[in-house]
């Protein structure tokens, strides 16, 4: 009976707050003229909503849904967005933006207005032109050369191409029936095969080739005695074939479509502290997108990309707080800045065996490492310099406030398996290298039990955004440190060259706005490693090995000679 009441109340709630709903429908996808399926859609108060998860996947972007907080993260290289139901405000690349209608939750689906996928930032990130009309997404390559149509006359036949820029080209005639025109440094809107069947041009075929070239192949008709390529008004290229030599004459109604420039980011966008993602342009394909087959007709009206119109809306309440972990915007500085983080501390002892506590060894090695780094000319800070408890989120916050170029967290490992031993170095990844790496991360993350402040989902999401940006550099840094410790004499702790660099989801590395590694000096649970690390000289030599690895990385990256 209780369950029936819950269902009834839930339905009543949805009815009361849903607005004017229409029957569940679908939105279609047309990619370069081909039908690529559809996704669930719904119209509410004149606004078309689509299933954000399935639509994002159609565009080849990452999508994460978080049911409890009613939020989603859509991301790809150079782009991330945070959507929160039931708000119209979203976060796009660290800027606040307001949609014309709020994000919605309907059952197990998050629904978002289609305008989200028309944002200029999204189109640039997926490297496509996207328009929406008549319940259909139209998707094209980000082209700068378009076949606009043919013009047939008694005296000649014209093939018209349009481009917003000056296009270089070269021509050749391999035989008397065939002409090749190679357009250079262009992206063709669409591969096309067209049978014109005139006395001057029998057929044409134009396709995107390699190295930014597009090739037009023309099969001449029986009466074609002369052909030419002419540039007109700096925005059209006309291939003409006729009975005799003559300039091309375009009729006033000849179709000309020039690609509009993408709309600029609105000045009304409000900056929100967040990571600066690399501005890369990946080649992202839609689901099922493949080579375009030959076509036998030219579309009469190419899709027009309309620039985004800012929606009038009252000043929204910010979705994302800047605390507890604002991600710093890096400023230029000459010396490499390094944040050294002694793991655990204060009421959090870390792993304990007999009279030995991990937090003490971590602090000792971190102090020696900081001393060596300062002596070596680096700018250095420590998250703690004594036996003080520092929350995990505060450690990354300190690093970002320092605008550190590297973050190095010092720890000592532990395991139920007494045979486990050896030096290891980790960099952060959502997925662990193996079961053992996952267990190590779980052990270190237990420090969160000592934290008295709990942050909401958005703060945790902000902390996770930088991971992909720095994962490659973190991996490189981990390799340099591993190699240097391996070569450092007098440590006596095993360094397996094949398994000592690992990935795992360490909370302390989340949100650090720089390459970041976590060093496990050895196992306090191993009799051999514990005996070595209990020796102050061995700890100093471990710090020296870590220092040498950082120096080697800094040299490779051009920070020092």
N, C-alpha and C positions, 0 to 999 in steps of 0.2 A: 504493500500500500504506500509506504514511504517513497519507493522508487517511482510509482505512478504520479505521486504529488510533485516530485522533483521534475519529472518530464513535463508535467502540465505547467508548472511555474516557469520552467526554462522556455517553453514555447510561448508563454504569455509575455515573458521578458523580451524575447526576440521580436514579437509582434509589436510591442509597445515602442521599441527603440529602433526598429529597422528602417523606418521610412516607407516610401511607396515601393514595394517589391514587385518584380515581374518574374515570370516562370524562368527557371534555370535554362539557359541557352548556351550557345557556343560562339567563339570568335575564331575565324579562320586565319591561316597563315599562307601567304603567297610569296614564295621566295624566287626571285628572278623569273617570275612568270609561271612558276610551278606550284601546284597545290601541295603544301607540306603539313596537312592535318589541321587540328583545331584544339582548343582548350575550353574548359568550362568557363562560362561568363554569366553575368547577371546585370540587369539594368535597374538602378535605384535612383529615383528622382532625376531621371534624364542623364545620369552618369553611367557609363559602361565600366563594369568591374570585371577583372579576370582573376583566375586562380594564380596567385603570385608564384607558387612553387612550380607548377607545370609550365607557366609562361617563361620563367627564368631559365628553366632547363631547355626550353625550345631555343632560347638565345645562347645557350652554351655557357651560362654563368653559374657560379656556385650559389647555393641557397641553403640557409640554415633556419629552421623554425624552432621557436621556443614557446611551447604551449603555456607554461605557467605564467610567463611574463607577457604573453600575447605580442611577441615581437619576432621579427625576422631580419636576417642579414643577407643581403644580396651582394655578391662580390665577384670581381674578376680583376685582372691586372689593370692598375690605373683607376679602379673604381670600387667603391663600397657604399652601401646605403643601409641605413637602419630604419625599419618601418615598425610603428607601434600602433596597435589598435586600442581605442577607437580615435586616434588623433589624425589630423590632416597634416601635421608637421612631420617631416622626415629629416634625416641627416644624410647628406650626400657629400662624400669626400671632405668631411670635417666642417661642412657648412649646413646651416639650418635652411630648410626650404619648405614651403607650404603648398600642398596640392589643393585642387579646387574642391575636393571632397575627402572625408576621412577614410582611413584604412578600416576594413571591416573583418569581423570573424563570423563565419557562417558554418556552423557545425565543426568539422575538422579542418576546414579550409580557411586560409587567410586570403581575402579578396582586396585588390588594390585597383584604383582607377587606371585606365589604360595610359593616361598621360605620363605615368611614371616611366614607362618603357619608351616614351618619346623624348625624354630629357636629352638635351645635347650631350651631356657628359656620358650618358649610357650609350648613345649611338656611337660616340667616338671610341668608347671602351670596347664595344663589340665589333667595331670597324664596319658598321653597316649604316645605310640610310633607311630609316623606318618612318612610315606614315600609316595613318589609320583612317579608314573611311568605309562606310557601308558595312560595318561589322567585320572588317578584315584588316589585319596587319599586312602591309606591303613592304617587303624587305629587298633591298638592292645592295650591291657592293658600293663602297664609298668611291664612286667613279668620278673621273674628270674628262671622259670622252664618251659621247653617246651617239648612236646612230639615230638620226632624227626622221629619216624617211627617204622616199624616192620621188623623183619628178620625171614624168614621161612626156616627151614632146615628139613631134614628127621628125625633128632634126637631130635629137639626141636624147640620152637618158642620164639623169643625174643621181648620184648617191650623196646624201647630205649628212655630215657629221658635225656635232656641236661640242665646244669645249670652252670653259671660262678662261683658259690660258692659251698662250701661244704654243703650238705643238710642232715639234720637229718630226720629219719623216724622210724616208728614202724609198725609192721605187725601183723595180726591176721587172723585166718581161722575159721570163724563161722560155717562152715560145709565143707564137703569133696569136694564140687564143687566150693566153693567161697573163694577167698583170698582178703583181704583188706590191702592196703598199705597207710599209712597216712604220707604225707610229711609235715614237720613242718617249719614254718616261711618262706613261699614261696608265690609268686603270680604266678599262672598258666597262661600261655599265652592264652589258650582257653579251655573251656569245650568241651569234645569230647566223642562221643560214636562210637565204631568201632567193627564191626563183622568180626573177623579174620577167623573164620570157619576152624581152623586146628584141628588136632587130639590132640593138647596140650592146645590150648587156643581157646575157642569158641567165646568169646567177651571180650571187655574191655570198661570201662567207667571211665573217670577221670574228676573231677569237683572241682572247687574252693569252699572250705567250709568257715566256720567262723574262726575268730581268727588267720588268716594267715595260715591256713592249706589247703592242697589239698588232696583229697582222690581218690585213684585208686582202682577200683573194677574190679577184674578179675574173669571171669567164666571159669573154667578149662575144657579142652577137655577130651574125653573118655580115652585117653592113657596117660594122665598126671599123672605120679607117683611121681614126685618130682618137687618142685618149689623153687626159691631163688631170692633174691635181692642183686645185687653186684655193688659196686662202682668202676668205672674204670677211672684211671688217674685224679681223683678229679674233673671231669667235666661231667661225665655221670653216670647215674643209670640205670641198666639193670635188668628188671624182666625176668626171664627165667623159662619156664615150659617144662619138657621133660620126656622121658620114664624112665630115670634113673638119678642119681645125677652126675653132671658134671659142670665144670665152663663154663660160657658163652664165646663164641668165636665170636667176631665181624668181619664181612667181611670188607675189606678195603673201600668198597664203601658205607658202612653204613652211612646214613645221620646223621650228627651232626651239630647242629646250636647253637651257644652260643651267647647270647645277648651281643651286643657291649655296651661299656660304653658311656653315652651321651657326646657329644663334650663339651669341656670347653668353657667358655666365652672368646672370642678373646681378646688378649692383646691389639689389635688395637682399641677396644672400648674406646671412649672418654667420661669421666665423665661429666655430666651436672647436675647442682644443681637441686635437686628434692627431693621428699619425699622418705623415706625408708619404703617400704611396708613390712608387716609381711611376713616371708618366710614360708607360710603354703602350704600344698599339699591337696587341696580339691579333693573329689571324684566327678569329673564332667562327666556326661553322655552326649553323643551326642543325638541329637533329635531322638526320636524313639528307642534309645538303650534300650534293655531289656535283659532278660535272653536268653542265646544262646540255641537254640533247639538242639536235638541230630543230630549228623552228621554221615554219613556213609562212609566217606573217609577222608584220610589225605592229606592236601595240599602237593604237591611234593616239592615246593620251598617256604619256609616261607619268608615273607617280610623282606628285609634287610634295616636297618636304616643307612643311610649314614651320617657320620659326616659332619657338615657344612663346606663348603670351603669358605674362605673369598674372596669376589669378588674384583678384582683389580679396583680401582677407584681413581680419583684425590681427593685431600683433599677437602671435601665439605664445603659449607658455613653453619655455625650452624643455626639450625632451631629455637632453643629456646634461648631467651635472659635470662640472670640471673636477670635482673631487671624487674619490680619494687619490686619483692617479692621473693628473694632467700630463699629457704627452708633449714634451718640449719641442719647440721649433728650433732646429739647430742654428746657431750663429757661428760665423767663421772664427776660428782661433788657430794659432800656429802650432801650439803644442798639443799632442794627443792627451786627452783627458780620460782617466781610468778610474772607475768606481770599484773598489775592492770590498767584497761583502763577506765577512766572517759569518758562516751559518749559525743559526740558533742563538742562544744567549739569554741571560737572566733566568726567568722562570721556565724557559724551554732549554733543557740540557742537551737535547739531541740524543744520540745513541750513548748508552752507558754500559761499561763493562768493568767490574771491580771498582777500583778507585778512579778510573779514567772516565772523563766526560768529553764527548765530542766537541762541545762548545769551547772548551779550553784549548784544544789542539787547533781548532779552526781559527781562533783569535790569534794564537801565537804565530801560525804560518802567515796569516793575513797581514799582521804587523810587519813581519820580515819582508814579505812581498812588497808592501807599500813603501818600506824604507829603500829597497833596491830600485823601485820604479822612480821614486823622487830623486835618488842619486843619479839615475840614468837620464834625467831631464824631462820626465813626464809630469803632468799635473795629476795629482792623486788625492782622492778622498776615500774614507771608509764609512760604511753604513753604521758601524759601531766600533768604538775604540776601547771599550771595557765590557764588563759582564752585564750588559744591558739587553733587555728584551726589545726587539724591533719587529713589528708586524711585517709579514711577507710583502704586503702591498706597499708599505712604507719604504721598503728597500728599493723597489723600482721607482717609486716617486722621488726619492733622494737622488737616484742616478739621473733621472730626467731633469730635475731642477739644476743639477750640476752640469747638464748638457754633456754627459759623458760620451766618449767615442767607443768605449768598451766597458762591459760589465763582467766582472769575474767573481763568482761566488765559490767560497772555499768550504768544503765539507769532508766528513769522514764516513765511509760506508758502513753498513751492518747487514747481516743476513742470518736467518735461522740455520742456514747451511754453514757449518763451521769450516768447511773446505773452501768456501768462496774467499777469494783473495785478489789483490792486485789494484793497481792504479787505473782509474777511468775518468774520462771527461765527457760531459754531456752538453748537447745543445737542444733547445726546445722544439718539440714537434707535438702535434695533437696525438699522433700515433707513435707508440714506443717501438724501439728496434725489436725487442723480444719480451718475453714474460719477465725475465730478470730485470730488464730496464724499467718496465712498468712497476715492478715491486719497489725498486729504488726510488722512483718518483713518488709513489704512494707513501713511502717512509718519510721522505723529506717534506711532503705536503702535510704530514700530520701536525706540523708546527701551527697550522691554521686553527687547531683546537684551542690554542692559547690566545687567539685574537678575540677581543671583546666587541669589536665593531663588525657588523655584517653589512655589506654593500649590496645594492640592488643589481639586477641583471645588466643594466646599461653600463654601469661602471666596470663590471667584469668583462663585458663585451669590448669596451674601449681598450682594456688591458690586453686583449687577445689580438687586436688588429695589426700590431706591428710584426707579428711572428713571421709572416710570409716575406715581408720586406727584407728582413735581416737573416733569414735562415741560411742562405748560402755563405754569407760572411761569417756567421757563427760557426758553421761547419769548418770553414777554412781555419779560423782561429783555434778551434778545438784540435785540428790536425797538427798545427804548429806547436801547441802546448804539449800534446802527447809525444811528438817526436823529440822535443827538447828534454822532457822528463826521462824519456827512454835513454837518452844519451848522457844524462847527468850522473856522474859517478857518486858512489857512496850512499845511495838511497836504499837499495836492497829490497825494493818492493817491485813485484813483477809488473811489466807493462806489455800486454799482448798487442802486437802491432795490428792484428786483424780484428780484434773485438773491443779494444779499449776506448774507441770513439763511438758514442751511442746517442740515440735520440729518445727523449721521453718528455712527458707533459709536466714540467716543474712549474709550480705556481709562482715561485720567486722570479722566474725568468719572464713571466707574462708582462706585457706592457712596457718592457725596457726598450727605450727608443734608440737602440744601438745593437751591434753584435753582442751576444751574451752567451757565456758558458758557465757550467757548474762543474767544479772539479771534485772528484771523490778520491782523496789521497791514498786510501787503502781501507781495509776492513778492520774496524775495531773488534769485530767478532772473530777475526782470524788470529790465532795465537802468534803466528809469525809476523803479520802486519802490525799487530798491536805492540809487539816487542820493539819493532823498528820505530814506529811513530812515537813511542814513549821516550825515545831518545831525542833530545833537543837538537843535536847536530843533524840528525836525519830530517827533522822538520825544516831546519834552515836550508838544507840541500834541496828539499822538495820545493821550497819557495824559490830557490835559485833556478831550478828547472822550469817552473812556471814562468818566471821572469824572462828567461831566455826565449821561451816560446812566444811571449808577447812581443819581445824585441824583434824577433825574426818576422813576425806578422807585420809589425809597424814598418820595418824596412821594405818588405814586399809591397806594402800599400803606399809607400812614398812619404810616410810621416818623418822618417829619419834617414840619413845617408848610411 
